[in-house]
Amino acid sequence: MGQQQTKPEEFVPGAHIYRLIPNTPINCYHHGIYIGDNVVIHFLGPVKKVIDPDHSECTKCGHRPDTNRGVVKTCLDCFLVGQRLFIAQYVWSSLIFRRKRRLIHPKQPHEVVTKANELLKTGFGTYSLVGNNCENFASFCKCGFSISGQVVGGSY
């Protein structure tokens, strides 16, 4: 998977998008699936710090970062939190993961959106930074299998 900095008008529903997570000791990224109309479905872990009690819900999408966790649907602004937007480019023809060769066949955009919406309803399991995170969610929606390049040592 490669990267390309982009603008919202340059990508289509079903795109695997991501942005930098600020204030981390190494470059870590938050991933999601763009479903159109400036809306993203993504997988959030538990809140790690107390968020400003005066923080109100987003006027565009109603998201509250202090309460809405798990698989969520938010506006693009809530997903980006002021960071630059990147789109994942699936350019590898195969991937070696856990000693098994996996061919990467990204799904059609409408299939990716359908899978993200299904997981919004059913969930994606318990969040784990090293085993079930936002990148696992996005890759599962996009390709049908769960992998995090950040965890297995991939680069962007």
Secondary structure as GFF3:
##gff-version 3
##sequence-region A 1 156
A	DSSP	beta_strand	2	5	.	.	.	ID=ss1
A	DSSP	three_ten_helix	8	10	.	.	.	ID=ss2
A	DSSP	beta_strand	16	20	.	.	.	ID=ss3
A	DSSP	beta_strand	29	36	.	.	.	ID=ss4
A	DSSP	beta_strand	39	44	.	.	.	ID=ss5
A	DSSP	beta_strand	70	75	.	.	.	ID=ss6
A	DSSP	alpha_helix	76	80	.	.	.	ID=ss7
A	DSSP	beta_strand	86	89	.	.	.	ID=ss8
A	DSSP	beta_strand	94	97	.	.	.	ID=ss9
A	DSSP	beta_strand	100	103	.	.	.	ID=ss10
A	DSSP	alpha_helix	109	122	.	.	.	ID=ss11
A	DSSP	alpha_helix	134	143	.	.	.	ID=ss12
A	DSSP	alpha_helix	149	152	.	.	.	ID=ss13
###
